[in-house]
Amino acid sequence: MTVNARIAPQPWMTAPETRAVFDALAAGGADARFVGGCVRDAWLGRKVKDIDIATHAPPERVMALLKAAGIGAIPTGIEHGTITAVVGKAHYEITTLRRDVETFGRHARVEFTDDWREDAARRDLTMNALSCTLDGCVYDPFGGLADMAAGRVRFVGDPRQRIEEDVLRLLRFFRFHAHYGRGAPDEAALAACAEMAPRLPTLSGERVRGELSRLLAAPDPASAWALMIRLGVMAHLLTDAVRTARLDGLVRLEHDLDEPPEAVRRFAAVLDTDRAGALAVAQTLRLSNADRDCLAALTEPPMAVSPSDGPVKRRQALYRLGDAGLYRDLVLLAAVDAPGPVALDAVRAALATAEDLPSLVLPIAGRDLLAMGMPRGPAVGALLKQVEAWWIAEDFRPGRDECLAEARRRLG
């Protein structure tokens, strides 16, 4: 293969831990390169998260070479050729070059190979088929560099065949288009996605959730989401997830406020349904119990919250909700839904109210009323609620002594 470009040395490439892994493999004559996302993001100047390495050495040989160099070696997927090297706190996935012999949906029967092009041909997208040596030489067998320069997300080879091998790649196409695409999407890819969309229900809820959550984390997820609706893809996943304009408004507001994206909040923004529908979506996506409850509450709020509320009303809403994160999400969605423009300063002030939650705790409890001589029974709870209502009406200002005095006064 011909060297197509060079990447300037990156800190993750020159780190002692990285060099230790490459040196260990080289000591046994194993050719190794960086592959996948780390090469793609380094070329684009984006933050590199995970570092994946490929080598022509078989996995048992990789294990032996790492151990001989005193490097931890975990057989995380040795049957598929993957070993995890552990150097201090750094982890590196090392996979032996492979070629598909036969595919079974998300699974395949593979053989190990020493052919870098054969291994790259197994990748889903051209921008993910890059490899790079330790000194920065980039190999690009399928035009990934040109595609990235053009903002074009393109499958390796025939799009339909790639999706037939693994239908999750259909969702990955839209996710990558949301993060890396510019301009009109690849027509061949769109045609294949539309044709293969009926197979999406065969995917597990966890995998669908993972791809959609990553898509929603993009700077402009609404455009890709709208494209999925237009092609009929969403009809096979989430039929109620159609409010793309609302999602776009939320994303813009988050950007203006420098608010980090939250997947559940963005899911709620795009849903056009009620609490029962939100619970059904949560079941489909296999959300955790906490995320399920949050999605339901955001879809059908337990109480009205508005950034235009005054400080007292905001604190009362926060107290009744009892969840600062839920309150913040409701404020943001309410700002998006407001009939007219909402001042950013008002939204910031409402969001800042969430910081008051730790202090919004009634200073007395039932045991304090018992210590006053009240007999156990329903009257204790009733009096406590009366004091709480008074305390809320006083904007949560009274302290413990004042609350005790109010309880005594009400006791007569």
Buried (B, 14 or more C-beta within 10 A) or exposed (E): EEEBEEBEEBEBBEBEBBBBBBBBBBEBEBBBBBBBBBBBBBBEEEEBEEBBBBBBBBBEBBBBBBEEBEBEBBEEEBEBBBBBBBBEEBBBBBBBBBBEEEBEEBEBEBEBBEEBBBBBBBBBBBBBBBBBBBEBBBBBBBBBBBBBEEEBBBBBBEBBEBBBBBBBBBBBBBBBBBBBBEEEBBEEBBEBBBBBBEBBEEBEBEBBBBBBBBBBBBEBBBBBBBBBBEBEBBEBBBBBBBBBEBBBBBBEBBEEEEBEBBBBBBBBBBBEBEBEBBBBBBEBBBBEEEBBBBBBBBBBBEEEBBBBBEEEBBBBBBBBBEBBBBBBBBBBBBBBEBEEEBEEEBBBBBBEBBEBBEEBEBBBEEEBBEEEEBEEEEEBEEBBEEBBEBBBEEEBEBEEEBBBEBBEEEEE
